């Protein structure tokens, strides 16, 4: 089972990279199911990826000091 999960993780990384993402971190956890009636092992895959976008794709004024009222935007 571990080989199957690793193969799926590799496939997910390939898909992200094919779309221009750079995978910077990968975490794989395999564990027993937390449900009492299920003995099936489970897995969690966490991927962290980054991608730069051309400036032409960034909306005008985004990230600049101005009338951007988005409280979630990092400046």
N, C-alpha and C positions, 0 to 999 in steps of 0.2 A: 504494500500500500504506500509506503514512503516514497518509492520510486515514481509511482503514479502521481502523487501530489507534487513532487519536485518537477516532473515533466509538465504538469499544468502550470506551475509557477513560472517555469521557463517560457512557456507559450504566452502567458500574460505579459511577461517582460518583452518578448519579441513583438507582440501587438503594439504595446506602447511605443517601443523604439521605432517601429515601422511608421508610426504617426508623428515622428519627430520629437518624442519625449526622451529625456535622459534619465534613466532610473538610477537614483542616487542611494537608495536604501531598500532592503528587502527583508522581511521578517516572516518566518513560517512557524506556526505552532500547531502541533498535532496533539490531541488530548482525548480522553474518554468523554463520552457524551454526559452532560450534567443532568440529563433526565433519567429518573429512576427506571423507567420502563424501556429504555433504549440503550443497548450495549454497543451500538455502532460508534466507532471512533469518529471524531470530527476534526476539521482543520480550519485554521484562519490564516489567510495570506494578506499581509499588509505591504503595499508598495508605495514608496515615495518617489516622485518623479518631478522634474522641472523642465520647462520649455520656455525659450525666449520667443517673443512675438515681434515681428517688424514694427517699427514705430508707426507705419501707416495703418496698422490694425488697431492702434490705441486711440480711443475717442479723444477728440481735441479737448484740451484742458484737464484731462484725467491726471490726477496726481499732482497738479500744479496748485499753488496757493491761489485761491479764487473762490468762485461760488459753488464749489463741490461740497455739498452738505452731507455726503455719505459718511456716517459715523464709523463705518467699518473699513474705510480706505486708509491705508498706511501712507503717511506723507514723509 
